[in-house]
């Protein structure tokens, strides 16, 4: 096998491969002889069909099949010989493949880029330090009570937090407009569900009352014809309900899985969950900073094939989030590549950089950390032992955990060299989702 390789541009390579004719011809003959034992041709008994006849009937198809197999095997051998690592599938053009002639083809493909790691001491990270206070627990208990709140009809003036049932009609320049009318609409005052001024205008109204309010649509409202428009809504309140929070009793505690131990045990469980959430949120904030800086400090030329593959993965994930409402054949039109390209490029760069850190520093996944991670995930279920067993019996699930753990190990490795400043913070600040830049 003769192999030559040239760089066409950037990461693109053109590989020319020339194979002796007998590699294909001998395999074709072997398969035709095998086929002759089984094919049926009129005028001949099974297994007695002359090879010449078999070749006339099936030779072209068998040759095409053999050439395809030889291309796949020889391409793999050729890139190994040239010590190149293709990124994605090659585009193959067969130059010669006639019987008796050498098989020659040209494969065009991209290679993985070389990643030169920056000095990790240049990475600078702020590590949030916080604890779960009694006040934080009190606030969380209030949140959990509000999640289970009920509503009681009231005749009082509507207050913030009340739920009102209203009929309304909106008019612009005296004319009703599309989407500005509803009957029996339920609205929690202060929820921010409606445009600014609408909910405030209902405050103080009682069931049975009706009034007009003047409001102005925001300049960035989705309906272009209403942006910045001054309108009048006629509003009638048909019912008003006030929220009623559940008592902190055995029935409430059971809702959250606490069967015994009363309020003390309930608060203990709440605190434990909050501490676990706080730990993970702090780790994620640090991890995000590390990954942001690894991305920024490693400008890498990316193979288009890898970016395209990542775009397909992200699009598939979004289709799944829609719960099958989007058909895969419609996904590319509804969710174009441009929606995912920036995120795809970031993921590819970080995959290459993280992979290089693992390779250069001979990092391997820590089995004890994998076990701890699986047990942590399982701890949120009622039968954690069964969940742990399920993970360890499912190679795909376990592999996902291993990838996360190895990435965490890379973060830890970077932090050992990085400048890390501890910043005193609060539970709420650490838990708050980070703003995406």
C-alpha positions in Angstrom: 0.0 0.0 0.0 1.4 3.4 -1.0 0.2 6.4 1.0 0.9 10.1 0.6 -0.7 12.9 2.6 -0.8 16.7 2.0 -2.2 19.6 3.9 -4.8 21.5 1.8 -5.7 24.2 4.3 -5.7 24.5 8.1 -6.9 21.2 9.5 -7.9 19.7 6.2 -5.8 16.8 4.8 -5.8 15.0 1.5 -4.7 11.3 1.7 -3.9 9.5 -1.5 -3.9 5.7 -1.2 -2.8 3.2 -3.9 -3.4 -0.5 -3.3 -2.2 -3.5 -5.4 -4.9 -4.8 -7.8 -4.7 -8.3 -6.3 -6.0 -7.2 -2.9 -9.4 -6.5 -4.5 -9.3 -9.0 -7.3 -8.4 -12.0 -5.0 -11.2 -11.0 -2.5 -13.7 -10.7 -5.4 -12.7 -14.2 -6.7 -13.0 -15.6 -3.2 -16.5 -14.2 -2.7 -17.7 -15.2 -6.1 -16.5 -18.8 -5.6 -18.4 -18.8 -2.3 -21.5 -17.5 -4.0 -21.3 -20.1 -6.7 -22.0 -22.8 -4.1 -25.4 -21.2 -3.3 -26.8 -19.2 -6.2 -29.5 -20.6 -8.4 -29.4 -19.9 -12.1 -31.8 -21.5 -14.6 -30.3 -24.3 -16.5 -27.8 -25.2 -13.8 -28.0 -27.3 -10.6 -27.4 -25.6 -7.3 -23.6 -25.5 -6.7 -22.8 -26.3 -10.3 -23.0 -22.8 -11.8 -19.8 -22.0 -13.7 -17.7 -19.3 -12.1 -17.8 -17.4 -15.4 -21.6 -17.2 -15.3 -21.6 -16.1 -11.6 -19.0 -13.4 -12.5 -21.2 -12.1 -15.4 -24.2 -11.9 -13.2 -22.8 -10.9 -9.8 -19.3 -9.7 -10.5 -20.0 -5.9 -10.6 -22.1 -5.9 -7.4 -19.5 -8.1 -5.5 -16.7 -5.9 -6.7 -18.4 -2.8 -5.5 -19.0 -4.4 -2.1 -15.4 -5.5 -1.8 -14.1 -2.1 -2.8 -16.2 -0.5 -0.1 -14.8 -2.9 2.5 -11.2 -2.4 1.4 -11.6 1.4 1.4 -12.8 1.3 5.1 -10.0 -1.0 6.2 -7.2 0.6 4.2 -8.2 4.2 5.3 -7.9 3.2 8.9 -4.5 1.5 8.3 -3.3 4.6 6.3 -4.1 7.2 8.9 -2.5 5.0 11.5 0.6 4.7 9.3 0.7 8.5 8.8 0.0 9.1 12.5 -3.0 11.5 12.0 -6.2 11.5 13.9 -9.3 12.2 11.7 -12.0 14.4 13.1 -15.2 13.1 11.6 -15.8 10.9 8.5 -13.7 11.3 5.4 -15.0 12.3 1.9 -13.6 9.5 -0.4 -13.2 9.8 -4.2 -12.3 6.6 -6.0 -9.8 7.4 -8.8 -9.2 3.9 -10.2 -11.0 0.6 -9.4 -11.2 -1.4 -12.6 -10.4 -5.1 -12.5 -6.7 -5.8 -13.0 -5.8 -2.2 -12.0 -4.5 -0.9 -8.7 -7.2 0.6 -6.5 -6.5 4.3 -6.0 -8.6 6.7 -4.0 -8.3 10.2 -2.4 -9.7 10.7 1.1 -10.3 14.3 2.3 -10.8 14.9 6.0 -10.1 17.2 8.9 -7.7 16.3 11.7 -7.9 17.1 15.4 -6.0 20.3 16.2 -2.9 20.4 18.5 -3.8 22.1 21.8 -1.1 24.0 23.5 -2.0 24.3 27.1 -1.6 27.7 28.7 0.1 28.2 32.1 -2.7 27.1 34.5 -1.2 29.6 37.1 -2.8 32.3 35.0 -6.3 31.1 35.9 -7.9 33.2 38.7 -11.0 32.0 40.6 -13.3 33.3 43.3 -14.6 30.5 45.6 -17.8 31.5 47.4 -17.9 30.5 51.1 -21.3 30.4 52.8 -23.3 28.4 55.3 -27.0 27.6 55.8 -28.3 29.8 58.7 -31.4 29.3 60.8 -32.9 32.3 58.9 -32.2 30.5 55.6 -34.0 27.4 56.8 -37.0 29.6 58.0 -37.1 31.2 54.5 -37.1 27.8 52.8 -39.9 26.5 55.1 -41.9 29.5 54.0 -41.3 28.7 50.4 -42.4 25.1 50.9 -45.5 26.2 52.7 -46.4 28.6 49.8 -46.0 25.6 47.4 -48.8 23.9 49.4 -50.9 26.9 50.0 -54.7 26.8 49.4 -57.1 29.6 48.5 -60.1 30.9 50.4 -62.7 33.2 49.0 -62.8 36.7 50.4 -64.9 39.9 50.0 -62.1 42.2 51.2 -60.3 44.6 48.9 -57.8 42.8 46.7 -54.2 42.8 48.1 -50.9 41.8 46.7 -50.7 38.0 46.8 -54.4 37.5 46.4 -55.8 35.5 43.4 -58.5 37.3 41.5 -60.8 36.0 38.8 -61.4 38.8 36.2 -63.0 39.6 32.9 -61.2 42.3 30.9 -61.4 44.0 27.5 -58.5 46.2 26.2 -59.0 49.0 23.7 -56.5 51.1 21.8 -57.9 54.3 20.4 -61.3 53.1 21.3 -61.0 49.9 19.4 -60.6 46.4 20.8 -57.3 44.7 19.8 -56.3 41.1 19.3 -55.3 39.3 22.5 -56.7 42.0 24.7 -59.8 40.2 25.9 -60.5 37.4 28.4 -63.2 36.0 30.6 -62.7 34.1 33.9 -59.0 34.8 33.9 -57.3 33.9 37.2 -54.4 36.2 38.2 -52.2 36.3 41.3 -51.6 40.0 42.0 -47.9 40.8 42.2 -46.9 37.8 40.0 -45.8 40.0 37.1 -47.9 37.9 34.7 -49.4 41.0 33.0 -47.9 44.2 31.6 -46.7 46.9 34.1 -49.6 48.8 35.7 -52.3 46.1 35.0 -52.0 44.3 38.3 -51.5 47.4 40.3 -54.8 48.8 38.9 -56.7 45.8 40.4 -55.3 46.3 43.9 -58.1 47.6 46.2 -61.0 46.2 44.0 -63.7 44.0 45.5 -65.7 41.2 43.9 -68.4 42.7 41.7 -66.5 45.9 41.1 -65.7 47.2 37.6 -63.3 49.9 36.5 -61.1 51.2 33.6 -57.4 51.5 33.9 -54.9 53.2 31.6 -51.6 51.4 30.9 -48.8 51.5 28.3 -47.3 48.5 26.7 -43.5 48.1 27.0 -41.4 49.1 24.1 -40.1 45.5 23.8 -43.5 43.8 23.8 -43.7 40.8 21.5 -46.7 42.1 19.4 -45.1 44.9 17.3 -48.3 46.8 16.8 -48.7 47.2 20.6 -45.1 48.3 21.5 -45.3 51.5 23.4 -49.0 51.8 22.9 -51.3 53.6 25.4 -54.4 51.5 26.0 -57.4 51.3 28.3 -58.6 48.1 30.0 -62.1 47.6 31.3 -61.7 45.2 34.2 -64.4 43.4 36.2 -63.5 41.3 39.3 -65.9 38.4 39.7 -64.1 36.6 42.6 -61.2 37.2 45.0 -59.3 34.6 47.1 -56.7 35.0 49.7 -53.8 32.6 50.2 -53.9 30.2 53.2 -50.6 28.6 54.3 -50.7 25.1 55.7 -49.9 24.6 59.4 -46.6 23.0 60.3 -48.2 19.7 61.3 -47.7 16.0 60.8 -49.8 16.1 57.6 -47.6 18.8 56.1 -44.4 17.1 57.1 -45.6 13.8 55.4 -46.0 15.8 52.2 -42.2 16.1 52.1 -41.5 12.6 53.2 -41.0 13.1 56.9 -43.1 10.4 58.6 -41.9 10.9 62.2 -39.9 13.3 64.3 -42.1 16.3 63.9 -41.0 19.8 63.1 -37.4 19.2 64.4 -36.9 16.3 62.0 -38.5 18.2 59.2 -36.2 21.2 59.6 -33.2 18.9 59.9 -34.2 17.3 56.5 -34.7 20.8 55.0 -31.3 21.9 56.3 -29.6 18.8 54.9 -31.1 19.3 51.5 -30.1 23.0 51.5 -26.5 22.2 52.6 -26.2 19.6 49.7 -27.7 22.2 47.3 -25.3 24.9 48.6 -22.2 22.6 48.2 -23.2 21.7 44.6 -24.0 25.3 43.7 -20.6 26.6 45.1 -18.8 23.8 43.2 -20.6 24.7 40.0 -19.8 28.4 40.3 -16.1 27.6 40.7 -16.3 25.0 37.8 -18.0 27.6 35.6 -15.2 30.1 36.2 -12.6 27.5 35.5 -14.3 26.4 32.3 -14.9 30.0 31.2 -11.2 30.8 31.5 -10.0 27.6 29.9 -12.2 28.5 27.0 -11.0 32.1 26.8 -7.3 31.2 27.2 -7.2 28.5 24.5 -8.1 29.9 21.0 -8.2 26.7 19.0 -8.9 26.1 15.3 -11.9 23.8 15.3 -12.8 21.0 12.8 -16.1 21.8 11.2 -17.1 18.2 11.6 -16.9 18.3 15.4 -18.8 21.5 15.6 -21.5 20.1 13.3 -21.8 17.0 15.4 -22.2 19.0 18.5 -24.8 21.2 16.9 -26.8 18.0 16.0 -26.5 16.8 19.6 -27.7 20.2 21.0 -30.6 20.3 18.5 -31.6 16.7 19.5 -31.6 17.6 23.2 -33.9 20.6 22.5 -36.3 18.4 20.4 -36.5 16.1 23.4 -37.3 19.0 25.7 -40.3 19.8 23.5 -41.5 16.3 24.3 -41.9 15.2 20.7 -43.8 18.2 19.6 -41.2 18.8 16.9 -40.5 16.1 14.3 -36.9 15.4 13.6 -37.3 16.1 9.9 -38.7 19.6 10.7 -36.1 20.3 13.4 -33.4 21.8 11.1 -35.8 24.4 9.7 -37.3 25.3 13.1 -34.0 25.1 15.0 -31.3 26.2 12.6 -27.6 25.6 13.1 -27.0 29.3 14.1 -29.0 28.8 17.3 -26.5 26.3 18.6 -23.1 27.3 17.0 -21.7 29.4 19.8 -22.5 26.8 22.4 -21.3 24.0 20.2 -17.9 25.7 19.6 -17.5 26.2 23.3 -18.2 22.6 24.1 -15.8 21.4 21.4 -13.0 23.7 22.6 -13.5 22.6 26.2 -13.7 19.0 25.2 -10.3 19.3 23.5 -8.7 21.3 26.3 -10.0 19.0 29.0 -8.9 16.0 27.0 -5.4 17.4 26.6 -5.1 18.1 30.4 -6.1 14.5 31.1 -3.6 13.2 28.6 -0.6 15.3 29.5 -1.1 14.8 33.3 -2.2 11.1 33.0 -5.4 11.7 34.9 -7.8 8.8 35.2 -11.3 8.6 36.7 -11.4 8.0 40.4 -13.6 5.0 41.2 -14.2 6.2 44.8 -15.4 9.6 43.6 -17.7 7.8 41.0 -19.2 5.7 43.8 -19.7 8.8 46.0 -21.3 10.6 43.2 -23.7 7.8 42.4 -24.6 7.5 46.1 -25.2 11.2 46.3 -27.6 11.0 43.3 -29.3 8.0 44.8 -29.8 9.7 48.2 -32.7 11.8 46.9 -34.7 8.6 46.2 -36.7 6.5 48.6 -34.8 3.3 47.8 -31.2 4.6 47.3 -29.6 1.1 47.4 -31.7 0.1 44.3 -30.8 3.2 42.5 -27.1 2.6 43.1 -27.4 -1.0 41.8 -29.3 0.3 38.7 -26.5 2.8 37.9 -23.8 0.1 38.2 -25.8 -2.3 36.0 -26.3 0.4 33.3 -23.0 1.1 31.4 -24.4 4.2 29.7 -25.6 5.8 32.9 -22.4 5.0 34.8 -20.3 6.3 31.9 -22.1 9.6 32.2 -21.2 9.8 35.9 -17.6 8.9 35.1 -17.4 11.8 32.6 -18.7 14.3 35.1 -16.3 13.0 37.8 -13.3 13.1 35.4 -14.2 16.7 34.5 -14.4 17.6 38.2 -11.0 16.0 38.7 -9.7 18.3 35.9 -11.2 21.3 37.6 -9.5 20.2 40.9 -6.2 19.8 39.0 -6.5 23.3 37.5 -7.4 24.8 41.0 -4.2 23.4 42.4 -2.2 25.7 40.1 -4.7 28.6 39.9 -5.1 31.7 42.0 -8.1 31.0 44.3 -9.6 33.7 46.5 -12.3 32.7 49.0 -15.2 35.2 49.0 -17.7 35.3 52.0 -21.2 35.0 50.6 -24.7 34.1 51.6 -26.8 31.0 50.8 -29.1 33.0 48.5 -26.2 34.5 46.5 -24.5 31.2 46.0 -27.7 29.4 45.0 -28.8 32.2 42.6 -28.3 31.1 39.0 -25.3 32.7 37.2 -25.9 35.3 34.5 -24.8 34.0 31.2 -22.5 36.3 29.4 
